[in-house]
Amino acid sequence: MAWRKQAMGSSHRHMSRRQLVQGLAVSGLAATQIARPAVAVPRTIRIGLVQPSTGPLAFFTQQIAFTLEQVKKATSGAIKINGARHPFEIVVKDSQSNPNRAAEVAQELILQDKIDIMATYATPETVNPVSDQCELNGIPVVSNDAPLEPYFFGRKGDPKKGFEWTYHFFFSGRQLAQSVVPYWDRLPTDKIVGGLWPNDGDGIAFSRDFPPYFASKGYKSIDPGRFDMPASDYTAQITAFKAANADIVQGVLPPPEFTTFWNGTAQQGYKPKIVHVGKACEFPEAIYVLGERANRLTTEVWWSKFHPFHSGLSGQSSLELAEAWEKASNKQWSLPLGFRHALFEVVLDVLKRTSDLDKPESIRDAIRTTNYKSMVGSIDFTTGPFPNTAQTPLVMGQWFKGKKYPYEMSIVDNSTAPDISTNAAPELIA
């Protein structure tokens, strides 16, 4: 080691001018590198998500874990905004299928978790209280999976003003009525409709809006009135429908409630020809448990593997998304799958177009200007039919005995969305 020191010293004494200049240049570069300030790592974006993980609406959350995994796969957990790749995290809270709890956890996400943007879905009982909290606190939110009228008017929305921070896409109640009547018209009935409309956001809106429209198309509505859930007995409704010879039932109930109603009709000998109950007839597992009496039940179809749409996030077609779900879960695809995917498509598209992530107003403005082709169709919040909303396509479907699964859904009427093909003809239950 002593010799090495001496040799280095001798070398330094005999260093040429050129070597000295080169040495100084290298030393200067090293000094510059050491002195350079560290480049700031783009901050993590926090996305809040409120959903009914437990309770009677938990059916709606079945595909969320798969969806989040798909989002992670498509983005590697980061998105490019203003030239920088920002990591993002999704903070999930359970509403427990309770509107009050939904509001509470939304507040937690806003005030404690300091989210940048909120996402939510699954009926007005989840979407409305979460949206109200975001409106109150100035936090932008994107939501879906609640009909537009219960969403907008259920929150006392003013069509002349709209909302400031809250944006929603799904089908509308008027659109549903316009879709279901042409389907009914293709089948022989007495045109008497039993309204199974509970005392919740959907039920109140539908009971107000549907009977006048049905009447204008030659259908009489039998409405026994609003009822609270859970209900252990639907005798009053069944008795009223049976007495009026209502051969069509149209309603909106969670799966457990419909099972109670449908079992009651069998016990009381009531045999309607068409049964269309939103929420309950949308999920394969809820259909399977009904056995033979599931055959030919009707549902509105807001998304299916047959829809001619693609994801702007992953590039998947509707069919490819459905097949990916079935392979991953060993379960049949269902309507909410496309909307779970589209929710995060829109949220991430909004963030990519945000000019200043540190200003909620900037994120809000990016939502306002959304014009995006998603897994469920085009999302444009300037089109309405109400302020802050975008309407997505709707067709009618029925459950028939299947080949791969006990029952499989087919599209039987596309009167309001002819670009979505039918693949079966409508049939009466009996």
Rosetta blueprint (number, residue, H / E / L):
1 M L
2 A H
3 W H
4 R H
5 K H
6 Q H
7 A H
8 M H
9 G H
10 S H
11 S H
12 H H
13 R H
14 H L
15 M L
16 S L
17 R H
18 R H
19 Q H
20 L H
21 V H
22 Q H
23 G H
24 L H
25 A H
26 V H
27 S H
28 G H
29 L H
30 A H
31 A H
32 T H
33 Q H
34 I H
35 A H
36 R L
37 P L
38 A L
39 V L
40 A L
41 V L
42 P L
43 R L
44 T L
45 I E
46 R E
47 I E
48 G E
49 L E
50 V E
51 Q E
52 P L
53 S L
54 T L
55 G L
56 P L
57 L L
58 A H
59 F H
60 F H
61 T H
62 Q L
63 Q L
64 I H
65 A H
66 F H
67 T H
68 L H
69 E H
70 Q H
71 V H
72 K H
73 K H
74 A H
75 T H
76 S L
77 G L
78 A E
79 I E
80 K E
81 I E
82 N L
83 G L
84 A E
85 R E
86 H E
87 P E
88 F E
89 E E
90 I E
91 V E
92 V E
93 K E
94 D E
95 S L
96 Q L
97 S L
98 N L
99 P H
100 N H
101 R H
102 A H
103 A H
104 E H
105 V H
106 A H
107 Q H
108 E H
109 L H
110 I H
111 L H
112 Q H
113 D L
114 K L
115 I L
116 D L
117 I E
118 M E
119 A E
120 T E
121 Y E
122 A L
123 T L
124 P H
125 E H
126 T H
127 V H
128 N H
129 P H
130 V H
131 S H
132 D H
133 Q H
134 C H
135 E H
136 L H
137 N H
138 G L
139 I L
140 P L
141 V E
142 V E
143 S E
144 N E
145 D L
146 A L
147 P L
148 L H
149 E H
150 P H
151 Y H
152 F H
153 F H
154 G H
155 R H
156 K L
157 G L
158 D L
159 P L
160 K L
161 K L
162 G L
163 F L
164 E L
165 W L
166 T E
167 Y E
168 H E
169 F E
170 F E
171 F L
172 S L
173 G H
174 R H
175 Q H
176 L H
177 A H
178 Q H
179 S H
180 V H
181 V H
182 P H
183 Y H
184 W H
185 D H
186 R L
187 L L
188 P L
189 T L
190 D L
191 K L
192 I E
193 V E
194 G E
195 G E
196 L E
197 W L
198 P L
199 N L
200 D L
201 G H
202 D H
203 G H
204 I H
205 A H
206 F H
207 S H
208 R H
209 D H
210 F H
211 P H
212 P H
213 Y H
214 F H
215 A H
216 S H
217 K L
218 G L
219 Y L
220 K E
221 S E
222 I E
223 D L
224 P L
225 G L
226 R L
227 F L
228 D L
229 M L
230 P L
231 A L
232 S L
233 D L
234 Y L
235 T H
236 A H
237 Q H
238 I H
239 T H
240 A H
241 F H
242 K H
243 A H
244 A L
245 N L
246 A L
247 D L
248 I E
249 V E
250 Q E
251 G E
252 V E
253 L E
254 P L
255 P H
256 P H
257 E H
258 F H
259 T H
260 T H
261 F H
262 W H
263 N H
264 G H
265 T H
266 A H
267 Q H
268 Q L
269 G L
270 Y L
271 K L
272 P L
273 K L
274 I E
275 V E
276 H E
277 V E
278 G E
279 K E
280 A H
281 C H
282 E H
283 F L
284 P H
285 E H
286 A H
287 I H
288 Y H
289 V L
290 L L
291 G H
292 E H
293 R H
294 A H
295 N L
296 R L
297 L L
298 T E
299 T E
300 E E
301 V E
302 W L
303 W L
304 S L
305 K L
306 F L
307 H L
308 P L
309 F L
310 H E
311 S L
312 G L
313 L L
314 S L
315 G L
316 Q L
317 S E
318 S H
319 L H
320 E H
321 L H
322 A H
323 E H
324 A H
325 W H
326 E H
327 K H
328 A H
329 S H
330 N L
331 K L
332 Q L
333 W L
334 S L
335 L L
336 P H
337 L H
338 G H
339 F H
340 R H
341 H H
342 A H
343 L H
344 F H
345 E H
346 V H
347 V H
348 L H
349 D H
350 V H
351 L H
352 K H
353 R L
354 T L
355 S L
356 D L
357 L L
358 D L
359 K L
360 P H
361 E H
362 S H
363 I H
364 R H
365 D H
366 A H
367 I H
368 R H
369 T L
370 T L
371 N E
372 Y E
373 K E
374 S E
375 M L
376 V L
377 G E
378 S E
379 I E
380 D E
381 F L
382 T L
383 T L
384 G E
385 P L
386 F L
387 P L
388 N L
389 T E
390 A E
391 Q E
392 T L
393 P L
394 L L
395 V E
396 M E
397 G E
398 Q E
399 W E
400 F E
401 K E
402 G L
403 K L
404 K L
405 Y L
406 P L
407 Y E
408 E E
409 M E
410 S E
411 I E
412 V E
413 D E
414 N L
415 S L
416 T L
417 A L
418 P L
419 D L
420 I L
421 S L
422 T L
423 N L
424 A L
425 A L
426 P L
427 E L
428 L L
429 I L
430 A L
